[in-house]
Amino acid sequence: MGRSAQRRPRFGGSARGYQRTDRLNELLVRILAGELERIDDDRLGFLTITGVETDQDLSIARVFLTSDIDDAELLEAMADHRPRLQRAIGDQARVRRVPPLTFVVDDTVRSADRIEEILRGIGPTTATDAMDAAAMDAAGMAGEQSPEGDPYEEE
């Protein structure tokens, strides 16, 4: 058996169950969120970093954002703050090379809101929803007197 077959994963490798880039992505989210809290810029609005995806070779890091402002304004403001954010990553992360940041507006929240709006407009569609609607109709009628009178009333 060769020497390479006897090797064990090094500390910090994928032996923990997730890749190095996954750990780096989580770290970048924390660093960027902390730095953005310190930036006083009204152009950012209510900004949320929804995730970061870094390439394996650290050639690029895509930062996914949502905000309550126009997408073009948000991307312009983030481009202005890119050097400061890159510097914060260099100071706080132990990486040889800081990947260049690319900002992407994350449409996931908008898509989820639109799907929820559509589903609300459809009405009860499942058997459970139909039974719930029928139960509510029956409960509404339960308080009404039947035409035959009260069955527990003695004559």
N, C-alpha and C positions, 0 to 999 in steps of 0.2 A: 504494500500500500504506500503510495507516495506521500510526501510531506504535506501537500496541499489538502489531501483528503482528511488529514487528521486535525486540521485547523478548526477552531471554534470561532463563532462570531465574536468580533471585538466588542468591547464595552461601548455602548452608544450606537451599535449597528442596528440591523433590523431584528435582532433577537428580542427586542421589546414588543414586537408585534406591529410596528408601524414604521414607515420610512422616515429617513432624515428630513426629507422635504416636507413631510406632514408636520413634524415638530417645528421646523423653521417657519412654516406657514402660520401656525398657531402663535409663535413668538412674534412674527411680524404684525399680526393683527393686534396683539397687546401693545407693542411698541408704537405703532401708528395711532392707535386709539388714544394712548396716553399723550402723545405729542399733539394730536389734533385738539385735545381738551385744553392744552395750553395756548393754542392759537386763537387769537381774538379777531375773527373775520366774519362779518355778517353775511358775506357771500356764500358761506358754507351751509347756512341754514341749519336745520336739524339733521346732521350728518351721521350716518351709521356705516361702519365697515362691516359688510356681511361676510367677507372672506378674502383670502389671498391664495393664489395658485402660483407656485414657483416651479420653474423648469428644473429638471434634475441637475443640469450643469450650471445653474444659477445665472443663466443668460438673461432672464427676464422674470419679473414678478408682477402678475396681474392683480391689482387691488380692486375688488368689487365693492361698489358704494351705492347707497340709497340716500336720498335727501328729499326735502319738501320743496326744493327750488328747481328751476329749469335745468335740464341736463347739460346744455351747452355752458351755462354759467358755472355750474358745479365743476365741470371738467376744466374750464379756464382757471378757476380759483385753485383747484388742486394742482394744475401745472405750475402756477405761481409758487406754491408751497413745496413742490417736489424737492428742491435742493435741501431745504430744512429737514424734510422727512428722511431723505437719503442719509443725511448727516446723523440724524438720531439713530437710524438703524446701525450705521457704522460705529457709533459710540456705545450702543447697548447690546448689540448682538456679536457673538464671537464667530464671525465668518471672515474668511480671507478676502472675499470679494462681495461687495454689496450689489445685489442685482438691481438693475435699473427698474424703476417703478413705472408701470403703465396703468392708468386709471380707466375702469370700465364701469358704466352705470349698470347696476344689477336690476333687471326687470322682473325678478322672481316675485317680489312683493306685489307689484302691480298686476302680474298675471294671476297670482293667487286671489287678489281682491276681485278681479274680473270674473274668475271662475266661481267664486262665492256668490257674486251678484247674479250670475246666470242661474246658479242652482237655486237661489232664493226665488227667482222668478218662475221656475218650473212648477213649484208646489210639491205636494206629497207624491212621491214616485215609488217608494218601496212599500212592501207589504206592511212593515212596521209603521210607517208614516200613515198609511191608509187606516190601519187599526187604531192608531192614536186619534186620527181625525174622527173616526166613527165613535170612539169612546167619548170624545169631547161632545159630539152631537148628542149622544145618549145621556150624558151628564146634564146637558142643557135642557133636555126634555124631562129629566127625572123630577125636576121641581114642579112640573105642570101636572094638573089633575087629569086623570084619564076620564073619558066620557062615561065609563061605567061606574065611577065613584071610587072611593078608597076601599081596597079589598080587605082591610083589617077593621073596618068600621062595622059595628054590629047593627043589625036592622031592627 
